[in-house]
Amino acid sequence: MSKDSPTQKYQNNLKQIIKQRGYKLQAVAEGTKIPFRSLSDYCAGRTPIPRQRLEDIAEFIGCSVSLIEGENVSPNEQSTFDLESDEMKRKRRDLLGSLYEAGNALIFVPKVDWEHVKKALEKRSYIDSELLKGLDAINNHFWRVFLASPSKPIVLDAVVGQMKVLTQFLKEAHSAAVHQQLCSLTSNISQLAGEIFFDLDDYATAESCYTFAASSAKEAKNYDLWACSLIRHAYLPLFSKHYRNAVPLLEESGRLTSQGDTTLVTRYWVAAVEAEAQAGLKNFSKCLSALEKADEVHSMRGGANGTWLRFDGSRLSELQGACFVRLQRPKLAISALKKALQQQIAPTRRRGMILTDFALLSLQQGNVDEACTYANEAVDIAQQGPSGVVKKRLQSLHQKFKAFDDVDTVNTVNQRIVLLT
């Protein structure tokens, strides 16, 4: 039960959950179409939350109704809510502190020569091309570990440490060329930090990382890196179903790619994410146009770098399937999703996302048992790691399943989803 306001007449955990998940009250009000004053009253416990609004809020912020109510909460669910570890809080503080210090500086494990790094930290004249290559190799190594691991936060400590090293270098005076390279390296690692916190469902910290990454890439005059930071930022409103808020970020990233390196695939990644936004806005023709543009990536060779720019067309089937599910075009969606599932055999985050799209498609077609089969496999994947991405998708699916509460298989899968929260 909420301990935030002991005078609450209608006690609940809503205020704490909204804060913990990184949302602002205004964003929740806009996303759920609930008047701000009413939502404020619910948080303060002045008025009871109507059932339909309770379900709308739970779906939007990605948790169970029981967790908001603070009643009949499983021990697993309550411990997840109550016990955000001090260690994770420390890591977040360290990272945000580094972003702040590096931001002030902007205003004015691979084979690395660690002795060289140590000397450079002690004496800035040691910062030369070899050291910069070593720092870039460290960044690339952390990206590879992040991508290979089913548990994305495993690399967080190392990323925070790298941010501290780069921040220390940025605070010193260097030549314009060295400063720009340090800015690019800092934007690179900050985008990785953003992806980690995005995966942890901590959108507020991810947004801080992406905002700083954009500023750093701008100072470096690295237009593709800058565009990529905006694309990643756009995923935050996309996953919160604020599709319209993603459009300006994507428009700006598209503008930046026109000034960037034409041998890179950045512009096609912009188109792919724009397709998702247009699908969410139910704009079929614009979505198709963006998908066609994204498909042109197949004509490129070597335009991705495997780290901060990874779009190579391998995700197009799942992207098309997700878009057609949102547009409620089942015939188009089913072939794309089948192909995507065949490509993603391993129980990864990507397969989990495809399975949740397939479950939603099955519900649209009235195949409830089939939807439960897909959802159960997605739950199996979500249970293997701390990824918040699949869990958030499942929480949204949980609300859709409520229309079929009288079906035993639905009750079983819904109980499993609740335990993930």
C-alpha positions as CSV (number, residue, x, y, z in Angstrom):
1,M,0.0,0.0,0.0
2,S,1.2,3.5,-0.7
3,K,3.3,5.1,2.0
4,D,3.7,8.4,0.1
5,S,0.6,10.1,1.5
6,P,-0.8,8.7,4.7
7,T,-3.8,10.9,4.5
8,Q,-5.0,9.4,1.3
9,K,-8.7,8.5,1.4
10,Y,-8.5,6.1,-1.5
11,Q,-5.0,4.7,-1.2
12,N,-3.0,3.5,-4.2
13,N,0.5,3.3,-5.6
14,L,-0.1,5.4,-8.7
15,K,2.1,8.4,-7.8
16,Q,5.1,6.2,-7.0
17,I,4.7,4.0,-10.0
18,I,4.5,6.9,-12.4
19,K,7.7,8.4,-10.9
20,Q,9.5,5.1,-10.8
21,R,8.7,4.4,-14.5
22,G,10.1,7.8,-15.5
23,Y,6.8,9.4,-16.7
24,K,5.6,13.0,-16.1
25,L,2.0,13.3,-14.9
26,Q,1.1,15.4,-17.9
27,A,2.4,12.7,-20.3
28,V,0.3,10.1,-18.6
29,A,-2.8,12.4,-18.8
30,E,-2.2,13.0,-22.5
31,G,-1.5,9.4,-23.2
32,T,-4.6,8.1,-21.5
33,K,-6.9,11.0,-22.4
34,I,-7.7,11.5,-18.7
35,P,-8.0,15.1,-17.5
36,F,-4.9,16.3,-15.7
37,R,-6.9,17.4,-12.6
38,S,-8.6,14.0,-12.4
39,L,-5.3,12.1,-12.7
40,S,-3.8,14.4,-10.0
41,D,-6.7,13.5,-7.7
42,Y,-6.2,9.8,-8.3
43,C,-2.5,10.1,-7.4
44,A,-3.3,12.0,-4.2
45,G,-6.0,9.5,-3.3
46,R,-8.7,12.2,-3.2
47,T,-11.1,10.2,-5.5
48,P,-11.4,6.6,-6.4
49,I,-10.1,5.5,-9.9
50,P,-12.9,4.2,-12.1
51,R,-12.1,0.7,-13.4
52,Q,-11.8,1.6,-17.1
53,R,-9.5,4.5,-16.3
54,L,-7.5,2.2,-14.0
55,E,-7.0,-0.3,-16.9
56,D,-6.1,2.5,-19.3
57,I,-3.4,3.9,-16.9
58,A,-2.0,0.4,-16.2
59,E,-1.7,-0.3,-20.0
60,F,-0.1,3.0,-20.6
61,I,2.6,2.9,-17.9
62,G,3.2,-0.8,-18.3
63,C,2.1,-2.4,-15.0
64,S,-0.8,-4.5,-13.6
65,V,-4.0,-3.0,-12.1
66,S,-3.3,-4.8,-8.9
67,L,0.0,-3.1,-8.5
68,I,-1.6,0.4,-8.8
69,E,-4.3,-0.6,-6.3
70,G,-1.8,-2.2,-3.9
71,E,-4.2,-5.1,-3.3
72,N,-3.7,-8.8,-4.0
73,V,-0.2,-8.1,-5.2
74,S,2.1,-11.2,-5.5
75,P,5.3,-11.2,-3.5
76,N,7.3,-11.2,-6.7
77,E,5.4,-8.2,-8.1
78,Q,5.6,-6.2,-4.8
79,S,9.3,-6.8,-4.5
80,T,9.9,-5.6,-8.0
81,F,8.0,-2.4,-7.1
82,D,9.6,-1.8,-3.7
83,L,13.1,-2.9,-4.2
84,E,14.9,-1.0,-6.9
85,S,18.4,-1.8,-5.9
86,D,20.7,0.8,-4.4
87,E,23.3,-0.4,-6.9
88,M,21.1,0.5,-9.9
89,K,20.4,3.9,-8.4
90,R,24.1,4.5,-8.0
91,K,24.8,3.6,-11.6
92,R,22.1,6.0,-12.7
93,R,23.5,8.8,-10.6
94,D,27.0,8.2,-11.8
95,L,25.9,8.2,-15.4
96,L,23.7,11.4,-15.1
97,G,26.6,13.0,-13.3
98,S,28.9,12.2,-16.1
99,L,26.4,13.6,-18.6
100,Y,26.2,16.8,-16.7
101,E,30.0,17.2,-16.5
102,A,30.5,16.4,-20.1
103,G,27.7,18.8,-21.1
104,N,29.6,21.6,-19.4
105,A,32.7,20.5,-21.3
106,L,30.8,20.8,-24.5
107,I,30.0,24.4,-23.8
108,F,33.5,25.6,-23.9
109,V,37.4,-5.6,-23.6
110,P,39.5,-5.1,-26.8
111,K,43.2,-4.7,-27.3
112,V,43.8,-1.3,-25.7
113,D,47.0,0.3,-24.4
114,W,45.8,1.0,-20.9
115,E,49.1,2.5,-19.9
116,H,48.6,5.0,-22.6
117,V,45.1,5.8,-21.3
118,K,46.5,6.2,-17.7
119,K,49.2,8.6,-18.9
120,A,46.7,10.6,-20.9
121,L,44.5,11.0,-17.8
122,E,47.4,12.3,-15.9
123,K,48.8,14.5,-18.7
124,R,46.6,15.7,-21.5
125,S,49.4,15.9,-24.0
126,Y,49.2,12.1,-24.3
127,I,45.9,12.4,-26.2
128,D,47.0,11.4,-29.7
129,S,45.5,9.4,-32.6
130,E,46.5,6.1,-31.1
131,L,44.7,6.8,-27.8
132,L,41.6,8.0,-29.7
133,K,41.6,4.7,-31.7
134,G,41.9,2.8,-28.4
135,L,38.9,4.7,-26.9
136,D,36.9,4.0,-30.1
137,A,37.8,0.3,-29.8
138,I,36.6,0.2,-26.2
139,N,33.3,1.7,-27.3
140,N,32.9,-0.8,-30.1
141,H,33.7,-3.7,-27.7
142,F,31.0,-2.5,-25.2
143,W,28.5,-2.4,-28.1
144,R,29.3,-6.0,-29.1
145,V,28.9,-7.2,-25.5
146,F,25.6,-5.4,-25.3
147,L,24.3,-6.9,-28.5
148,A,25.5,-10.4,-27.7
149,S,24.2,-10.6,-24.2
150,P,20.5,-11.5,-23.4
151,S,20.9,-9.4,-20.2
152,K,21.6,-5.9,-21.6
153,P,22.5,-4.2,-18.3
154,I,25.5,-6.5,-17.9
155,V,27.7,-3.8,-19.6
156,L,26.3,-0.9,-17.7
157,D,29.1,-0.6,-15.2
158,A,31.7,-0.5,-18.0
159,V,29.7,2.0,-20.0
160,V,29.5,4.4,-16.9
161,G,33.2,4.0,-16.4
162,Q,33.9,4.8,-20.1
163,M,31.7,7.9,-19.8
164,K,33.8,9.1,-16.8
165,V,37.0,8.7,-18.7
166,L,35.7,10.6,-21.8
167,T,34.2,13.3,-19.5
168,Q,37.6,13.9,-17.9
169,F,39.2,14.3,-21.3
170,L,36.5,16.6,-22.5
171,K,36.9,19.0,-19.6
172,E,40.5,19.7,-20.7
173,A,41.6,22.0,-23.5
174,H,42.5,20.3,-26.8
175,S,42.8,21.1,-30.4
176,A,39.6,21.5,-32.3
177,A,40.1,18.2,-34.1
178,V,40.8,16.2,-30.9
179,H,37.8,17.9,-29.2
180,Q,35.5,16.9,-32.1
181,Q,36.7,13.3,-31.9
182,L,36.1,13.2,-28.2
183,C,32.6,14.6,-28.7
184,S,31.9,11.8,-31.3
185,L,33.2,9.1,-28.9
186,T,31.0,10.5,-26.0
187,S,27.9,10.7,-28.2
188,N,28.6,7.1,-29.2
189,I,28.8,5.7,-25.7
190,S,25.9,7.9,-24.5
191,Q,23.7,6.3,-27.1
192,L,24.7,2.9,-25.8
193,A,23.8,4.0,-22.3
194,G,20.5,5.2,-23.6
195,E,19.8,1.8,-25.1
196,I,20.5,0.1,-21.8
197,F,18.1,2.3,-19.9
198,F,15.5,2.0,-22.6
199,D,15.8,-1.8,-22.3
200,L,15.3,-1.4,-18.5
201,D,12.1,0.6,-19.2
202,D,13.7,3.7,-17.6
203,Y,12.7,6.2,-20.3
204,A,13.6,9.3,-18.3
205,T,17.2,8.3,-18.0
206,A,17.3,7.1,-21.6
207,E,16.0,10.4,-22.8
208,S,18.8,12.2,-20.9
209,C,21.3,10.0,-22.6
210,Y,19.9,10.6,-26.1
211,T,19.5,14.4,-25.6
212,F,23.2,14.6,-24.5
213,A,24.3,12.4,-27.3
214,A,22.6,14.7,-29.8
215,S,24.3,17.8,-28.3
216,S,27.7,16.0,-28.4
217,A,27.3,14.8,-32.0
218,K,26.2,18.3,-33.0
219,E,29.4,19.8,-31.6
220,A,31.4,17.1,-33.3
221,K,29.6,18.0,-36.6
222,N,29.0,14.3,-37.0
223,Y,25.6,14.4,-38.7
224,D,25.0,10.7,-38.9
225,L,25.8,10.1,-35.2
226,W,23.5,13.1,-34.5
227,A,20.7,11.7,-36.6
228,C,21.0,8.3,-34.9
229,S,20.6,9.9,-31.5
230,L,17.4,11.5,-32.6
231,I,16.2,8.2,-34.1
232,R,16.8,6.4,-30.8
233,H,15.0,9.3,-29.0
234,A,12.0,8.8,-31.3
235,Y,11.6,5.2,-30.0
236,L,10.6,6.6,-26.6
237,P,7.3,8.2,-27.8
238,L,6.8,5.3,-30.2
239,F,6.9,2.7,-27.4
240,S,4.7,4.9,-25.3
241,K,2.2,5.1,-28.2
242,H,2.7,8.9,-28.6
243,Y,3.3,8.4,-32.3
244,R,2.8,12.0,-33.2
245,N,5.6,13.1,-30.8
246,A,8.0,10.9,-32.7
247,V,7.5,12.6,-36.1
248,P,9.4,15.9,-35.4
249,L,12.4,13.9,-34.2
250,L,12.4,11.8,-37.3
251,E,11.9,14.8,-39.6
252,E,15.0,16.4,-38.1
253,S,17.0,13.2,-38.3
254,G,16.0,12.9,-42.0
255,R,17.2,16.5,-42.6
256,L,20.5,15.7,-40.9
257,T,21.2,12.7,-43.1
258,S,21.1,14.9,-46.1
259,Q,24.3,16.5,-44.7
260,G,25.8,13.2,-43.6
261,D,27.8,10.4,-45.2
262,T,25.8,9.1,-48.2
263,T,27.7,5.8,-48.0
264,L,26.0,5.1,-44.6
265,V,22.5,3.6,-44.2
266,T,21.3,6.2,-41.7
267,R,18.6,7.6,-44.1
268,Y,17.1,4.2,-44.5
269,W,16.9,3.6,-40.7
270,V,15.0,7.0,-40.5
271,A,12.5,5.7,-43.0
272,A,12.1,2.4,-41.1
273,V,11.2,4.1,-37.9
274,E,9.0,6.7,-39.7
275,A,7.0,3.7,-41.0
276,E,6.3,2.6,-37.4
277,A,5.2,6.1,-36.5
278,Q,2.9,6.4,-39.5
279,A,1.4,3.0,-38.8
280,G,0.6,4.1,-35.3
281,L,-1.1,7.2,-36.7
282,K,-3.1,4.8,-39.1
283,N,-1.6,6.5,-42.2
284,F,-1.4,3.6,-44.5
285,S,-0.1,5.4,-47.6
286,K,2.7,7.2,-45.7
287,C,3.6,4.0,-43.9
288,L,3.9,2.1,-47.2
289,S,6.0,4.9,-48.7
290,A,8.4,4.8,-45.7
291,L,8.7,1.0,-45.9
292,E,9.6,1.2,-49.6
293,K,12.3,3.8,-48.8
294,A,13.6,1.6,-46.0
295,D,13.7,-1.4,-48.3
296,E,16.3,0.4,-50.5
297,V,18.9,-0.5,-47.8
298,H,19.3,-3.8,-49.6
299,S,21.1,-1.9,-52.4
300,M,23.7,-0.7,-49.9
301,R,27.0,-2.5,-49.2
302,G,28.9,-1.9,-46.0
303,G,26.8,1.1,-44.9
304,A,26.3,-0.1,-41.3
305,N,29.0,-0.3,-38.6
306,G,27.6,-2.9,-36.3
307,T,27.5,-0.6,-33.3
308,W,25.7,2.7,-33.2
309,L,24.4,2.2,-36.8
310,R,23.2,-1.4,-37.3
311,F,20.3,-1.1,-39.7
312,D,21.0,-3.5,-42.6
313,G,17.6,-4.7,-43.7
314,S,17.6,-7.9,-41.5
315,R,14.7,-6.4,-39.4
316,L,12.5,-5.4,-42.3
317,S,10.2,-8.4,-42.1
318,E,9.4,-7.9,-38.4
319,L,9.1,-4.1,-39.1
320,Q,6.6,-4.7,-41.9
321,G,4.7,-7.2,-39.7
322,A,4.5,-4.8,-36.8
323,C,3.3,-1.9,-39.0
324,F,0.6,-4.0,-40.7
325,V,-0.6,-5.2,-37.3
326,R,-1.0,-1.6,-36.1
327,L,-2.8,-0.8,-39.3
328,Q,-5.0,-3.9,-38.8
329,R,-4.1,-5.4,-42.2
330,P,-3.9,-9.1,-41.2
331,K,-3.2,-10.5,-44.7
332,L,-0.2,-8.3,-45.1
333,A,1.0,-8.8,-41.5
334,I,0.9,-12.6,-41.4
335,S,3.3,-13.3,-44.2
336,A,5.8,-10.7,-42.9
337,L,5.6,-12.1,-39.3
338,K,6.0,-15.7,-40.4
339,K,9.2,-14.8,-42.3
340,A,10.4,-12.8,-39.3
341,L,9.9,-15.7,-36.9
342,Q,11.8,-18.0,-39.3
343,Q,14.7,-15.6,-39.2
344,Q,14.7,-15.3,-35.4
345,I,15.0,-18.8,-34.1
346,A,16.9,-18.0,-30.8
347,P,14.8,-16.9,-27.8
348,T,16.0,-13.3,-28.0
349,R,14.3,-10.0,-27.3
350,R,13.6,-9.6,-31.0
351,R,11.8,-12.9,-31.2
352,G,9.8,-11.9,-28.1
353,M,8.7,-8.7,-29.8
354,I,7.7,-10.7,-33.0
355,L,5.7,-13.1,-30.9
356,T,3.7,-10.3,-29.1
357,D,2.9,-8.9,-32.6
358,F,1.7,-12.3,-33.7
359,A,-0.4,-12.6,-30.5
360,L,-2.1,-9.3,-31.2
361,L,-2.6,-10.3,-34.9
362,S,-4.3,-13.5,-33.7
363,L,-6.6,-11.6,-31.4
364,Q,-7.6,-9.3,-34.3
365,Q,-8.6,-12.4,-36.2
366,G,-10.4,-13.9,-33.2
367,N,-7.9,-16.8,-32.7
368,V,-7.7,-16.5,-28.9
369,D,-6.0,-19.9,-28.3
370,E,-3.4,-19.1,-30.9
371,A,-2.8,-15.7,-29.4
372,C,-2.2,-17.4,-26.0
373,T,0.3,-19.8,-27.6
374,Y,2.4,-16.9,-28.9
375,A,2.0,-14.9,-25.7
376,N,3.2,-17.8,-23.6
377,E,6.3,-18.2,-25.6
378,A,7.0,-14.5,-25.3
379,V,6.6,-14.8,-21.5
380,D,9.1,-17.6,-21.5
381,I,11.6,-15.3,-23.2
382,A,10.8,-12.4,-20.9
383,Q,11.5,-14.6,-17.9
384,Q,15.0,-15.2,-19.1
385,G,16.3,-11.7,-18.5
386,P,15.5,-8.2,-17.2
387,S,14.6,-6.7,-20.6
388,G,11.7,-4.2,-20.2
389,V,10.9,-4.1,-23.9
390,V,9.2,-7.5,-24.2
391,K,7.6,-7.1,-20.8
392,K,6.1,-3.7,-21.8
393,R,4.7,-5.3,-25.0
394,L,3.2,-8.2,-22.9
395,Q,1.6,-5.7,-20.5
396,S,-0.1,-4.0,-23.4
397,L,-1.3,-7.4,-24.6
398,H,-2.5,-8.2,-21.1
399,Q,-5.1,-5.4,-21.4
400,K,-6.2,-6.8,-24.8
401,F,-6.8,-10.2,-23.3
402,K,-9.2,-8.9,-20.7
403,A,-12.0,-9.0,-23.3
404,F,-11.6,-12.8,-23.1
405,D,-11.5,-13.3,-19.3
406,D,-13.9,-16.2,-19.5
407,V,-11.3,-18.3,-21.5
408,D,-9.1,-20.6,-19.3
409,T,-6.1,-20.2,-21.5
410,V,-6.4,-16.4,-21.3
411,N,-6.5,-16.4,-17.5
412,T,-3.4,-18.6,-17.4
413,V,-1.3,-16.4,-19.7
414,N,-2.6,-13.2,-18.0
415,Q,-1.4,-14.5,-14.6
416,R,2.0,-15.2,-16.1
417,I,2.2,-11.7,-17.5
418,V,1.2,-10.2,-14.1
419,L,4.1,-12.0,-12.4
420,L,6.5,-10.3,-14.9
421,T,5.6,-6.8,-13.8
